[in-house]
Each structure stands twice: as structure tokens, then as C-alpha cells.
């Protein structure tokens, strides 16, 4: 068990170092040797954990998904926040907020990295759908939500939210961003089958940014 633990620690050291380098230098400009120097390991040790730099980036993307899911779980546990607000805040928590996240996102949006984008979306849906399922079903039981396909509704909102929150992917102008978010929230009300204006607080918040 001790060996397994030490191996996991070493793997995380590689990921942390690579993530910092990808943010500071960019993915293309970072070499495996750069990572080795920071972690202080031999090339053979690196290849014991990862087959390539690309695989390291994939692991970092999965870490980003996990970070978003943990933030969402923490939000959903706070019963002092109204149920609908909790759910929307949990969905919005999927947007990466760590310093330099734009550099990681740039890799996702490159044409040649379409597989990475799909990896992120698959992992995000797989991780987040069960997290949101319980509060959404609670909303149905409490007659707050009205829908026939709760699982598919969650998946649709997550995918739409990903698109709306990430204006880099579609090269939207920053001044259009608040309106896009307002549109997302209005559509989320309809998909959840909740009463009109249930997300008014969020809509007004983004309206003030216009």
C-alpha cells in the first residue's frame, strides 16, 4: 500500500508541474524535459506514469472536471441556498476559474484537439449528471420542476451551459457575453419546467453587466 501511495504522489507532482508550465509557457512550448527538471525525475520515471505529453494534458483536463464537480457538490450541500439557485450555481461552477485557465482552454478549442474537447464533455457529463440528479429529483417531488426526462434535461443544460459560458470557443465579443448568459438562464427555466422568473436573480445579475 505504501508503494501505491508514493506512486500516486509522484504522479500528482508531474501533473502539478505540467499544469504550471502549460499555463506559463503554453502547451506547445513546454517539453517533457521542462517537466522533468521541475519534478526532479528521470525520463524513464515520467514514462512509467504517462506515455506522452498529450496524455498529461488529458489527465489535467480530467482534474479540471473533478475540481468543478467538487465545487458543485459543496454548493449543493448548502441548504441555506434555495434549491433552484443551488442547482444553477452548481452548473455555473463548471467554468474553470484557476489562474491561467485560458491557456488550457485554448488547447481544447484547437481544431486538431477536438478529441480533447470531447474528452472534457464526456467526463463532465459522466461526473456531473449524477451530482445534479438528486437535487433535480427533489425539485420534481416538491413540485418546483415539471419535466418528463430529468436525466436528459440535466445533460442538455450542462452542454448548453458549457457552450454559453465559454465564449472563447465561438469568438463572441465580451459585450455579448451577459446576454448569452441571460438567454441560457431563460432557457434553463423552460427546460426545468419551473415557473417563469424563478432565475430572475441570476438574470438580473448578468443584465447589470451589459
matplotlib code that plots the C-alpha trace (Angstrom):
import matplotlib.pyplot as plt

x = [0.0, 2.9, 4.3, 0.8, 0.5, 4.0, 3.3, 0.1, 2.0, 4.7, 2.0, 0.3, 3.7, 4.1, 0.6, 1.0, 4.4, 3.0, -0.1, 2.0, 4.2, 1.3, -0.1, 3.1, 4.7, 1.9, 1.4, 3.3, 6.3, 6.6, 8.8, 8.8, 12.4, 10.9, 8.6, 11.4, 13.5, 10.8, 9.8, 13.4, 12.9, 14.4, 12.7, 12.1, 10.1, 7.9, 7.1, 6.2, 3.2, 2.5, 3.1, 3.3, 2.8, -0.6, -1.6, -0.5, -2.8, -5.7, -5.1, -5.1, -8.4, -9.9, -8.6, -10.4, -13.7, -13.2, -12.4, -15.7, -17.6, -16.3, -17.2, -20.7, -21.1, -20.1, -22.7, -25.4, -24.9, -25.6, -29.3, -29.4, -29.5, -32.9, -32.9, -33.1, -30.3, -28.1, -28.6, -27.8, -24.8, -23.5, -23.8, -22.0, -19.2, -18.1, -16.4, -12.6, -11.5, -7.9, -5.2, -4.2, -7.2, -7.4, -4.2, -5.7, -8.9, -7.0, -5.8, -9.3, -10.5, -7.8, -9.1, -6.5, -7.5, -11.2, -10.6, -9.7, -12.9, -14.9, -12.9, -13.8, -17.5, -17.8, -16.0, -18.0, -21.4, -20.4, -19.3, -21.9, -25.1, -25.3, -24.3, -27.3, -29.8, -30.7, -31.5, -33.4, -35.5, -36.1, -37.4, -39.8, -41.0, -41.6, -43.5, -40.9, -39.8, -42.0, -40.3, -40.5, -36.8, -34.8, -31.5, -31.6, -32.7, -29.6, -27.4, -28.9, -28.4, -24.8, -24.0, -25.8, -24.1, -20.7, -21.3, -22.8, -20.1, -17.2, -17.3, -13.7, -15.0, -17.2, -15.2, -18.1, -17.5, -17.2, -20.1, -22.4, -21.5, -24.1, -26.9, -25.8, -25.9, -29.3, -30.6, -29.1, -30.9, -34.3, -33.9, -32.9, -36.2, -38.1, -36.1, -36.6, -40.3, -40.1, -42.2, -41.1, -38.8, -37.5, -34.0, -34.7, -31.9, -29.3, -30.8, -30.7, -27.1, -25.9, -28.1, -26.2, -23.0, -24.3]
y = [0.0, 2.4, 1.9, 2.7, 5.9, 7.1, 6.4, 8.5, 11.3, 11.2, 11.2, 14.3, 16.1, 15.6, 16.9, 19.9, 20.8, 20.3, 22.3, 25.3, 25.0, 24.8, 27.9, 29.9, 28.7, 27.2, 23.5, 23.5, 25.4, 23.0, 20.0, 16.8, 17.8, 21.0, 18.9, 16.6, 19.5, 20.8, 17.5, 16.2, 12.9, 10.8, 10.4, 6.7, 7.7, 10.1, 7.3, 5.0, 7.2, 8.8, 7.7, 11.2, 14.9, 14.7, 12.1, 14.5, 17.2, 14.7, 13.9, 17.6, 18.1, 15.2, 17.0, 20.2, 18.3, 16.8, 20.3, 21.6, 18.6, 19.1, 22.8, 21.8, 19.2, 21.7, 24.2, 21.6, 20.7, 24.3, 24.0, 27.7, 28.5, 27.9, 24.6, 26.2, 28.6, 25.8, 23.8, 26.8, 27.8, 24.2, 24.2, 27.5, 26.2, 24.1, 27.1, 26.7, 29.7, 28.8, 31.3, 30.9, 28.6, 30.3, 28.6, 25.2, 26.1, 27.3, 23.7, 22.4, 24.7, 24.0, 22.0, 19.3, 18.9, 18.1, 14.8, 16.7, 18.7, 15.5, 14.1, 17.0, 16.9, 13.2, 13.3, 16.4, 14.8, 11.5, 13.2, 15.9, 14.3, 12.0, 15.0, 17.1, 14.2, 14.1, 17.8, 17.9, 14.9, 16.7, 19.6, 17.4, 15.8, 19.3, 20.4, 23.0, 21.3, 19.8, 17.6, 14.1, 13.3, 14.6, 12.9, 14.2, 17.6, 17.8, 16.7, 19.3, 22.1, 21.1, 21.1, 24.4, 25.9, 24.8, 26.5, 29.7, 30.1, 29.6, 32.5, 31.7, 28.6, 30.8, 34.0, 36.0, 39.6, 40.2, 42.7, 39.9, 37.6, 38.8, 38.5, 34.9, 34.0, 35.6, 33.5, 30.4, 31.1, 31.8, 28.5, 26.7, 27.8, 26.3, 23.0, 22.5, 23.3, 25.8, 29.0, 32.0, 34.3, 31.6, 32.5, 36.2, 36.9, 35.4, 37.0, 40.5, 39.9, 39.4, 42.1, 44.6, 43.7, 44.8]
z = [0.0, 0.7, -2.8, -4.3, -2.2, -3.2, -6.9, -6.7, -5.0, -7.8, -10.5, -9.0, -8.8, -12.5, -13.2, -11.0, -12.6, -16.1, -15.4, -14.2, -17.3, -19.7, -18.1, -18.1, -21.3, -23.3, -24.1, -27.4, -25.9, -22.9, -23.4, -21.3, -20.3, -18.8, -16.7, -15.6, -14.4, -12.1, -10.7, -10.5, -12.1, -14.9, -18.3, -17.5, -14.4, -16.4, -19.0, -16.1, -15.4, -18.8, -22.4, -23.8, -23.0, -24.6, -22.0, -19.3, -20.8, -20.9, -17.2, -16.4, -18.2, -16.1, -13.0, -14.1, -14.4, -10.9, -9.4, -10.9, -9.6, -6.1, -6.1, -7.3, -4.5, -1.9, -3.3, -3.4, 0.3, 1.4, 2.3, 3.2, -0.5, -2.3, -4.3, -7.8, -7.0, -5.7, -8.9, -11.2, -9.1, -9.2, -13.0, -13.3, -11.1, -14.1, -15.6, -14.7, -12.6, -11.9, -12.9, -16.5, -17.4, -20.8, -21.9, -21.1, -22.8, -25.9, -26.3, -26.1, -28.9, -31.4, -34.4, -34.0, -30.4, -31.0, -29.2, -26.0, -26.2, -26.5, -23.6, -21.4, -22.4, -21.9, -18.5, -17.4, -18.3, -16.6, -13.4, -13.1, -14.2, -11.1, -8.9, -10.2, -10.4, -6.7, -6.3, -9.6, -8.5, -5.2, -7.2, -9.1, -5.8, -4.4, -7.5, -8.3, -11.6, -14.2, -16.8, -18.4, -18.8, -15.8, -16.8, -20.3, -19.1, -16.9, -19.7, -22.0, -19.5, -18.8, -22.5, -23.2, -20.1, -21.4, -24.7, -23.2, -20.5, -22.9, -25.4, -26.5, -28.4, -30.6, -30.5, -29.1, -28.2, -24.5, -24.6, -25.9, -23.0, -20.4, -23.0, -23.8, -20.1, -19.7, -22.7, -21.1, -17.8, -19.6, -21.5, -18.3, -16.7, -19.6, -19.6, -15.9, -16.2, -13.4, -13.2, -15.2, -13.3, -11.0, -12.0, -12.0, -9.5, -11.8, -15.0, -13.3, -12.1, -15.7, -17.0, -14.8, -16.6, -20.0]

ax = plt.figure().add_subplot(projection="3d")
ax.plot(x, y, z, "-o")
ax.set_aspect("equal")
plt.show()
